[in-house]
Amino acid sequence: MRSITIFCPDSHLAYDRPTLDTNGVGGGVTTRVRMAYALAALGHRVRLYINCPEENDELGVETRHYSELKKDHADIFIASTSGGKFDLSALGAAQVEGRLKILLVHGVAKPNGLASYPFDFVYSPSNFIRGKAAGDWRIKGEKIFVSHRGVTEANFTRKSGANPARDSYALVYTGHPSKGLETAQAILHSLRTTDPRFHLHVFGDAGLWGEKREPMRPEAGITFHGTIGQRKLARELQKCSFSLNLQYRQEPFGITIIEAMRGGCIVLASPVGAYPEIITHGKDGFLIPGDPFSETTRRSAANLILGLAGNPEYAGYLRRNAMQTPLTWDQVARTWEGHWAWALAGADRESFRTSTALGSCNECRGTWLPLADGLHCTRCGNYQRKSPPPVSS
């Protein structure tokens, strides 16, 4: 058992664990909160300093307002920011110690105030962000650890009764509208010229990032649900067949697509950012090249959906693979445990390495560290996912 402190000074929105389940939030907030509870479930003592609406102690996690962090000594200290001012300068005024000090990052923006605190490792959500941290931030590869995000498995399983009936013509768009809602709407328009049974469900709005919510213009064939809790969203995803994620934005990871995949949606996404790390084209989803605002690209996506709607056997194969692709938060927590054990082992680190059996890193020929989620290079930070078990076609 270790003592763990997770700190985030972002003040642009207030949240805690119930907020995730009832209102919904973005990926950075989700990661901090879900990991706090996943680590506590493994027996660790966890303190979570965030912009919480009220302080509480539950399920092994002590949630405190971030302003209360004045002095702290934990085995593992994790600092994070994913919105607002992206600033960790407040750490300079706090007396914070830790055997292992981690900067948990979520996107391409380099946090301000990093000089105020000496971090041992940068935890990146993807190899894509690893490249940004190494190239743009000048972080040494050996200090970068890639950790994909997870899903809350309990949200997708029922103790009794069947899962919701899936609509073969239901499309879904989840996330901030700026990421590709316009293209999702255009694909729907194209589909409905062939078959008016196609319908688009839109979940999420500007409130995910703490911005002002703007009303969506009513449109035939589209239902705007707004931002809803993650538990309810999981049930809604299980009713849909396709997830549209064609966008320009370089995605740091994409919790929205792994939630859609776990829900059994076939994802069509642009090959941007971390998406190619998650989706295996033609096996558990599709990567659609080209300008997402191009009529050619949009028509290509629409034609693919029409073909899959008429080929239920192949669609079922894709769906089963997609549902097995995402990690759970428990797997991510056990991955972090393994990395901490290795990082704190000192001279005994070599006992964790099995390079002879596993070969060497395909990028730098460094040594692999095998953990619960796959292989991690200890020299350059490269991550190779553990492949999910195959399913029959």
SENU-58933 format. One line per field, with one value per residue (C-alpha): residue number from 0; residue in one letter; chain; x, y, z. Coordinates in Angstrom, 2 decimals. Each point is the difference from the previous one (the first is absolute). Layout:
<rs>
n <- (NUM ...)
res <- (A ...)
chain <- (A ...)
x <- (X ...)
y <- (Y ...)
z <- (Z ...)
</rs>
This chain:
<rs>
n <- (0 1 2 3 4 5 6 7 8 9 10 11 12 13 14 15 16 17 18 19 20 21 22 23 24 25 26 27 28 29 30 31 32 33 34 35 36 37 38 39 40 41 42 43 44 45 46 47 48 49 50 51 52 53 54 55 56 57 58 59 60 61 62 63 64 65 66 67 68 69 70 71 72 73 74 75 76 77 78 79 80 81 82 83 84 85 86 87 88 89 90 91 92 93 94 95 96 97 98 99 100 101 102 103 104 105 106 107 108 109 110 111 112 113 114 115 116 117 118 119 120 121 122 123 124 125 126 127 128 129 130 131 132 133 134 135 136 137 138 139 140 141 142 143 144 145 146 147 148 149 150 151 152 153 154 155 156 157 158 159 160 161 162 163 164 165 166 167 168 169 170 171 172 173 174 175 176 177 178 179 180 181 182 183 184 185 186 187 188 189 190 191 192 193 194 195 196 197 198 199 200 201 202 203 204 205 206 207 208 209 210 211 212 213 214 215 216 217 218 219 220 221 222 223 224 225 226 227 228 229 230 231 232 233 234 235 236 237 238 239 240 241 242 243 244 245 246 247 248 249 250 251 252 253 254 255 256 257 258 259 260 261 262 263 264 265 266 267 268 269 270 271 272 273 274 275 276 277 278 279 280 281 282 283 284 285 286 287 288 289 290 291 292 293 294 295 296 297 298 299 300 301 302 303 304 305 306 307 308 309 310 311 312 313 314 315 316 317 318 319 320 321 322 323 324 325 326 327 328 329 330 331 332 333 334 335 336 337 338 339 340 341 342 343 344 345 346 347 348 349 350 351 352 353 354 355 356 357 358 359 360 361 362 363 364 365 366 367 368 369 370 371 372 373 374 375 376 377 378 379 380 381 382 383 384 385 386 387 388 389 390 391 392)
res <- (M R S I T I F C P D S H L A Y D R P T L D T N G V G G G V T T R V R M A Y A L A A L G H R V R L Y I N C P E E N D E L G V E T R H Y S E L K K D H A D I F I A S T S G G K F D L S A L G A A Q V E G R L K I L L V H G V A K P N G L A S Y P F D F V Y S P S N F I R G K A A G D W R I K G E K I F V S H R G V T E A N F T R K S G A N P A R D S Y A L V Y T G H P S K G L E T A Q A I L H S L R T T D P R F H L H V F G D A G L W G E K R E P M R P E A G I T F H G T I G Q R K L A R E L Q K C S F S L N L Q Y R Q E P F G I T I I E A M R G G C I V L A S P V G A Y P E I I T H G K D G F L I P G D P F S E T T R R S A A N L I L G L A G N P E Y A G Y L R R N A M Q T P L T W D Q V A R T W E G H W A W A L A G A D R E S F R T S T A L G S C N E C R G T W L P L A D G L H C T R C G N Y Q R K S P P P V S S)
chain <- (A A A A A A A A A A A A A A A A A A A A A A A A A A A A A A A A A A A A A A A A A A A A A A A A A A A A A A A A A A A A A A A A A A A A A A A A A A A A A A A A A A A A A A A A A A A A A A A A A A A A A A A A A A A A A A A A A A A A A A A A A A A A A A A A A A A A A A A A A A A A A A A A A A A A A A A A A A A A A A A A A A A A A A A A A A A A A A A A A A A A A A A A A A A A A A A A A A A A A A A A A A A A A A A A A A A A A A A A A A A A A A A A A A A A A A A A A A A A A A A A A A A A A A A A A A A A A A A A A A A A A A A A A A A A A A A A A A A A A A A A A A A A A A A A A A A A A A A A A A A A A A A A A A A A A A A A A A A A A A A A A A A A A A A A A A A A A A A A A A A A A A A A A A A A A A A A A A A A A A A A A A A A A A A A A A A A A A A A A A A A A A A A A A A A A A A A A)
x <- (0.00 1.26 -1.11 -0.98 -0.81 -1.59 -0.07 -1.64 -0.47 -2.35 -2.85 -2.01 -2.48 -0.98 -0.22 0.29 -0.81 -3.81 0.43 1.38 -2.94 -2.76 1.21 2.95 3.41 3.02 2.82 2.50 -2.45 -1.17 3.54 0.86 -3.16 -0.27 3.64 -0.34 -2.79 1.61 3.19 -1.98 -1.81 3.43 0.62 1.95 -0.66 -1.00 -0.49 -1.54 0.49 -2.31 -2.59 -2.66 -3.45 0.41 2.58 -0.70 1.51 -1.39 1.12 3.54 0.45 0.30 -1.19 1.20 -0.10 3.25 0.58 0.43 3.28 2.59 2.21 0.01 2.23 -1.08 1.67 -1.37 -0.81 -1.88 -0.66 -2.29 -1.74 -2.33 -1.76 -0.38 3.42 1.97 2.16 1.75 1.89 -1.89 2.28 2.82 -1.69 -0.90 2.23 -0.52 2.22 -0.29 2.17 -1.20 -1.23 -2.14 -1.38 -3.21 -0.65 -3.06 0.70 2.48 0.09 3.06 -1.11 1.33 2.02 1.84 3.20 -1.63 0.14 2.46 -1.93 1.52 -2.32 -2.47 -3.03 -1.26 -3.36 1.46 3.10 -1.23 0.29 3.27 1.37 -1.20 1.52 3.33 0.15 -1.76 0.45 3.53 -0.82 2.40 -1.61 1.09 -2.10 -3.19 -2.45 -2.93 -3.25 -3.18 -3.25 -2.73 -3.75 -2.22 -0.97 -2.88 -1.76 -0.26 -1.14 -3.28 -0.46 -3.32 -1.91 1.17 1.97 -2.00 -1.16 2.39 -1.34 1.81 -0.63 1.04 3.14 1.64 2.23 1.45 2.26 0.58 -1.77 3.26 1.50 -2.14 -3.71 -0.39 1.45 -2.15 -3.09 1.10 0.51 -3.49 -1.48 1.71 -1.30 -3.56 -0.19 0.32 -1.84 -1.92 0.17 3.50 0.05 2.79 0.17 2.23 1.36 2.10 0.26 2.31 -0.62 2.41 2.84 -1.62 -1.19 -3.40 -2.57 -1.57 -3.39 0.13 -2.25 -2.70 0.49 -1.82 1.69 2.13 -0.62 2.09 0.32 2.45 2.51 -1.20 1.54 2.45 -2.15 -2.98 2.23 1.29 -3.56 -0.76 3.13 -1.16 -3.08 2.05 1.91 2.54 2.13 1.10 3.36 1.27 1.91 2.99 0.94 3.04 -1.55 2.24 -1.81 -3.78 -1.98 -3.12 0.99 0.99 -3.33 -1.76 2.00 -0.77 -3.64 0.16 0.11 2.08 2.23 0.81 2.77 2.60 3.59 1.01 1.87 -0.40 -2.88 2.29 1.35 -3.47 -1.76 1.17 -1.44 -2.44 0.19 -1.62 -0.81 1.10 2.45 -1.35 2.75 -0.59 -1.31 -2.99 -1.63 0.37 -3.13 2.10 1.09 -3.48 -1.53 2.63 -1.04 -3.69 0.57 1.93 -2.87 -2.52 2.13 0.30 -3.73 -0.49 2.65 -1.01 2.50 3.02 -1.52 -0.43 3.65 1.12 -2.31 1.26 3.61 -0.77 -1.60 3.20 2.39 -0.18 1.86 -1.89 1.01 1.01 2.48 1.37 0.37 1.88 2.21 0.88 0.72 2.42 1.80 0.34 1.46 2.56 0.80 0.55 2.04 3.28 2.83 -2.47 -1.77 1.67 -2.04 -3.12 1.35 -0.38 1.59 1.24 -3.51 -1.74 2.55 0.81 -1.84 -0.91 0.93 3.27 0.95 -0.35 -1.23 -3.69 -1.69 -3.02 -3.00 -3.73 -0.84 2.91 3.65 1.74 3.46 2.18 2.26 -2.29 -3.41 -1.56 -3.11 -1.24 -3.48 -0.87 -2.21 -3.51 -0.96 -1.12 -3.66 -1.38 -1.29)
y <- (0.00 3.45 3.51 1.91 3.68 1.29 3.78 2.23 3.79 0.49 2.26 0.44 -2.67 -1.79 -3.78 -3.16 -3.67 0.45 2.69 -2.58 -2.31 2.62 2.90 -1.15 1.69 0.01 -2.51 1.69 0.24 -3.55 -1.35 1.68 -1.09 -3.52 -0.74 1.25 -2.50 -2.82 0.35 0.12 -3.19 -1.69 0.91 3.26 3.09 2.78 3.72 1.92 3.79 1.54 2.75 -2.08 1.39 -1.50 -2.05 -3.65 -3.37 -2.99 -3.32 0.56 3.45 3.24 2.82 3.46 3.43 0.70 3.16 -2.23 -1.43 1.78 -2.87 -3.59 -3.03 -3.03 -2.96 1.11 3.63 0.65 3.50 0.71 2.75 -0.32 3.34 3.58 1.60 -3.27 1.18 -1.96 2.95 -0.43 -2.93 2.46 1.29 -3.42 -2.29 -3.15 -3.04 -3.42 -3.03 0.16 3.22 -0.25 2.54 -1.40 1.67 -0.19 2.01 1.85 3.14 0.14 1.03 3.25 0.00 -3.29 1.55 0.35 -3.71 -2.80 -2.84 -3.45 -1.15 1.42 -2.27 0.36 -1.32 -1.21 -0.45 3.03 2.24 -1.75 1.35 3.51 -0.16 -1.23 2.33 3.20 -0.13 -1.47 -2.77 -2.93 -3.20 -1.94 2.41 -0.56 -2.77 -0.64 -1.10 -0.40 0.92 -2.43 -0.47 -0.63 -3.59 0.06 2.62 -2.47 -3.10 -0.88 -2.27 -1.15 0.40 0.39 2.90 2.65 -0.88 1.35 2.11 -0.90 3.52 1.97 2.14 1.72 3.04 0.54 2.79 3.70 1.37 1.42 -3.44 -1.04 0.53 1.86 -2.92 -2.50 1.98 0.08 -3.78 -0.46 2.23 -2.16 -3.22 1.26 0.69 -3.78 -1.18 2.38 -2.51 1.21 2.22 1.85 0.24 2.81 -0.17 2.78 3.73 2.91 -0.56 -2.96 2.52 2.41 2.27 1.61 -2.40 1.14 -1.39 -2.28 0.73 -2.69 -2.15 -2.97 -3.30 1.39 -0.22 2.30 -1.53 2.51 -1.10 -2.94 -2.19 -2.68 -2.81 1.01 0.68 -3.59 -1.31 2.37 -1.07 -3.60 1.02 1.45 -1.68 2.53 2.72 2.92 1.54 1.68 3.10 2.27 0.28 -2.09 -2.18 -0.58 -3.25 -0.19 -1.37 0.61 -2.60 -2.71 0.52 -0.33 -3.13 -1.59 0.83 -1.99 2.88 -0.28 3.09 1.95 2.45 2.17 -1.33 2.93 0.09 -3.18 -1.52 -2.32 -1.35 -1.05 -1.06 -2.90 0.79 -2.61 -2.03 2.11 3.22 2.12 2.83 2.28 2.03 3.36 3.44 -0.50 3.06 -1.50 -1.34 -2.93 -0.99 0.35 -2.01 -2.72 -0.28 -0.09 -2.74 -2.06 0.24 -0.99 -3.02 -1.08 0.44 -2.55 -2.40 -0.91 -2.88 2.26 2.76 -2.49 -1.05 3.63 0.66 -2.95 1.02 3.61 -1.00 -1.82 2.79 2.56 -0.43 0.27 2.50 -2.97 -1.09 3.54 0.14 -3.31 1.34 3.04 -2.26 -2.00 3.09 1.37 -3.27 0.10 3.71 -0.35 -3.19 1.84 -2.40 -2.89 1.39 -2.57 -2.75 1.49 -0.25 -2.99 1.30 -3.43 -1.44 3.09 1.38 3.71 3.23 0.34 3.71 0.25 -3.65 0.77 -2.40 -0.81 0.21 -2.36 1.31 -0.69 1.94 -1.08 0.91 3.26 0.99 1.21 1.97 2.00 -0.46 -1.81 -2.02 -3.14 -1.05 -3.50 -1.42 -1.00 -3.64 -0.70 -0.57 -2.16 1.64)
z <- (0.00 -0.92 0.90 -3.13 -0.47 -3.21 -0.40 -2.60 0.46 -3.00 1.09 -3.22 1.07 3.21 0.15 2.08 -0.51 -0.04 -2.67 -2.40 0.49 -0.04 -2.18 -2.08 -0.39 -2.31 -0.27 2.30 2.88 -0.63 0.15 3.31 1.75 -1.40 0.75 3.57 0.64 -1.99 2.04 3.25 -1.05 -0.19 3.64 -0.28 2.13 -2.38 0.46 -2.89 0.05 -2.63 -0.47 1.75 0.90 3.47 1.84 0.82 0.86 -1.88 -1.44 1.24 -1.59 1.98 -2.26 1.02 -1.63 -1.83 2.08 3.08 -1.29 2.14 1.07 -1.13 0.17 -2.00 -1.61 -3.37 -0.80 -3.27 -1.36 -2.92 -1.94 -2.98 -0.38 1.12 0.39 -0.38 2.87 2.76 1.48 3.28 0.78 0.59 3.15 1.42 2.04 -2.01 0.07 -1.54 -0.62 -3.58 -1.61 -3.13 -2.46 -1.49 -3.37 -2.21 -3.15 -2.18 2.19 2.24 3.50 1.39 3.20 -0.51 1.30 3.43 0.69 -0.95 -1.67 -0.40 -2.80 -2.47 -0.46 -3.57 -1.30 -3.31 -2.13 -1.92 3.07 0.92 -3.28 0.84 3.49 -1.34 -3.01 1.07 3.78 -0.13 2.50 -0.12 -1.26 3.08 2.10 -2.02 0.81 -2.35 1.60 -2.02 1.74 1.00 0.23 2.99 -0.66 2.47 -2.13 -2.89 1.86 1.62 2.97 -1.39 -3.25 -3.57 -1.44 -1.87 -3.52 -2.63 -2.87 -3.24 -1.33 3.10 -0.26 2.94 0.46 3.48 1.22 -0.45 -3.12 -1.37 -0.53 -2.96 0.54 -3.30 -1.94 1.92 -0.99 -3.64 -0.03 1.42 -2.75 -2.62 1.57 0.30 -3.73 -0.42 3.11 2.30 2.85 0.87 3.08 1.82 3.80 1.29 3.53 1.52 -0.42 0.80 3.71 -0.11 -0.02 2.43 -2.79 -0.46 -1.42 -3.24 -1.12 -3.05 -2.97 -0.38 -3.06 -1.51 0.79 2.87 3.73 2.19 3.47 1.48 2.61 2.05 2.68 -1.05 1.41 -2.13 -3.01 0.11 -0.28 -2.88 -1.89 0.18 -1.99 -2.89 -2.83 -1.31 1.60 -2.20 0.93 -3.18 0.99 -0.55 3.66 0.96 2.69 3.06 0.76 -0.39 2.95 -2.07 -2.58 2.47 1.78 -3.36 -0.83 3.37 -0.64 -3.25 -2.46 -3.16 0.01 -3.17 0.82 -1.67 0.34 2.24 3.28 2.04 -1.97 -2.04 3.31 1.08 -3.20 -2.14 -3.42 -1.20 3.22 2.73 -1.85 -2.96 -0.61 -2.71 -1.73 -1.63 0.85 2.38 -1.62 -3.48 -1.68 -1.28 3.52 1.40 -2.81 0.52 3.66 -0.93 -2.59 2.53 2.48 -2.69 -0.85 3.64 0.58 -2.79 1.31 3.57 0.22 -0.57 2.13 2.84 -0.30 0.21 2.92 2.04 -0.57 0.90 3.29 1.05 -0.99 2.87 3.25 3.27 2.68 2.16 -2.69 -0.19 3.78 0.05 -2.79 2.12 2.97 -2.11 -1.26 3.53 1.23 -2.82 0.44 3.75 -0.29 -0.53 -0.70 -0.14 -3.07 -2.22 1.65 -1.60 -3.53 -2.28 -3.19 -1.09 -0.11 -1.35 -2.41 0.01 -0.70 -3.67 0.07 1.97 0.72 3.71 2.67 0.40 3.39 -0.06 1.95 0.26 -3.18 -2.22 -0.57 0.94 -1.20 2.87 -2.35 -2.32 1.64 -2.97 0.86 -1.71 1.01 1.07 -2.74 1.09 -0.57 -3.58 -0.82 -2.74 -3.14)
</rs>
